Amino acid sequence: MNDTAMTTNEKAPRRTRPFGAGGPLTYGIALVVVALTVGPVLYGAMGGFRSNEQLARDPAGLPDPWLLSNYEEGVLGNPDFWRYALNSTAIAVITTVVAVACGVMAAYPLARYQFRLREPLFMVFVLGLLFPAAVAIIPLFILVTRDLQIGNTWWGVALPQAAFWLPITVVILRPFLMAIPRELEEAALMDGASRVGIFWWLMLPLSMPGLVTVAVLAFVGSWNAYLLPLLLLQEDMRTLPLGVADYSTEHSADTAGVLAFTTIAMIPALVLFLTMQQRIVGGLRGAVKG
Amino acid sequence: MTPALALLGVFVVWPIASAVRMSFYRWKGFGPMDDFIGLRNYERVLGDDVFRDAVAHNVVIVVASIVVQLPLGLAIAMLLNRRIRLRGLLRTIVFVPYVMAEVIAGVIWFQLLQPRYGVVDGLISAVGLTPPEQGFLGTPELALPTLFVVLTWKYLGLAVLLFLAGLQGVPDELYEAAQLDGAGWWQTQLRVALPLLGPTIRTWLFLSMIGSLQQFDMVWVLTGGGPANATTTMATYLINQGTQRHNYGIAGAASVVLFLVSFVMALAYQLLILRRDTVTQE
């Protein structure tokens, strides 16, 4: 009942407000969406400041008193945490560098050169989007651990991950490279630039928004990956998601400790993605429009 | 070009080819792969009720994602595209779950959904209802819907992100013209913005479909496929067969079926829907 009253009231002053500005209803819905979205995350972060006894007494309450011990001793003072963080970082960096470097080298000819196999080759990458890593996971496990003998290493996880990120990288980058005007390239050629020079000094800087987008996506994807690391990494080589999952089963009685560990583990990807958010939306837009 | 193709060949094409080969043998992971049994692994996989249920669960997730997340994502994107205060902050907040690792989101939700001591059960009791005895994840009939709710929480951000990007591509003049013609805000959204979002929606549909078919992480953390196989997906089935029971042939056959299902759906999608986009573009 209240809602209808609100919307009819809203009609009159709407003319004075800029078109598309939100009324109370908009803010109300936005508030509900925000609460549902961040609620679980806040619960995790807050839970880390509480004791297990507090959590058992009132699962949804606020910390009282606030405890730092879960974060200090359980996570930041825990050498395992830092080892997992190092592994996650190294694997994410290798994955990103390999995927973006190979991706841009493949996307460039597919975007700028005319050759007979161009479209079929591009289709190979588009089809690659359809190969879920899960399909190849068991042979991949055998290939990496037995044939290449790089199971339980950073490269053993990073290389297959980069390979599975290639299709999306190429698919996003190609429209960026295609959108760069021919005239620029011709002008550079007139000025005596070589093909490599054009690629390095013209194409790469101009496709930077696309490169940043695919790099952040690859990094966050690797940072968050679970299935492949689960099969390939053990003990000291585990990454943070594995660490979190194992910690939560090993210390299932220590809910507060699990929540603290979980909260810290999600921060890096969150910070990276959120600082890059504007650029990523722009980057995806370029790809969708292209 | 060459490094990319080499990487793709070694780590994508070759493993997939071996999965296909493996599916025709009875192989436990050691010794030579020489016990050729033709299509028997496929017979076993397709005759296995657990696998058939897994396929059904995947299909339920695909359909439910489209029916629930598409309208919800569109509505939230349109809302966030309005000129309201703190819009930037709101947009950022909506993406948070999407950026988190699925495992990390899973661990938090696992705690929230703990029977009796969890927050969700606490809230339900507080309004006077009785939460399910075995917890939401422990009751076979409730486990899959609960899983889907958590997945929606996790992935709605992607839909909103893409739709927002699409909405920003709609020129302001169109809105102004509609406004001059006397259209209200919702009418403008439905008649003007929505049709222009077509390509973006189709991109999302594709991503959502492929993601739903491959679902593994969240299931593995929340339920491990249980209770009583009520939440198994094709991916958890093949990992279970491959790494825990060492039935590599069966896992191979399940992989091939998973691939074929994804491939057929993607192909149908390409033919029915994406073709329109490329034709109009050229």
Interface residues (C-beta under 8 A of the other chain):
Chain A: P18 F19 G20 A21 G22 T26 Y27 I29 A30 V33 V34 L36 T37 V38 P40 V41 Y43 G44 G47 L55 A56 D58 P59 A60 V98 A101 C102 G103 M105 A106 P109 L121 V124 F125 G128 L129 L130 F131 P132 A133 A134 V135 A136 I137 I138 P139 L140 F141 I142 L143 L159 P160 A162 A163 F164 L166 P167 V170 V220 W223 N224 A225 Y226 L227 L231 L240 P241 L242 V244 A245 S248 T255 V258 L259 T262 A265 M266 A269 L270 F273 L274 Q277 V281 L284 R285 V288 K289
Chain B: M1 P3 A4 L5 L7 L8 V10 F11 V12 W14 P15 I16 S18 A19 M22 G29 I76 L79 L80 N81 R82 R83 I84 R85 L90 R91 T92 I93 V94 F95 V96 P97 V99 M100 A101 E102 V103 I104 A105 G106 V107 I108 W109 F110 Q111 L112 Y117 G118 V119 G122 L123 W153 G157 L161 L162 L164 A165 G166 Q168 G169 Y175 E176 Q179 W185 P199 T200 T203 I210 L213 Q214 F216 D217 W220 V221 M234 A235 L238 I239 G242 T243 Y248 A251 G252 S255 V256 L258 F259 S262 F263 A266
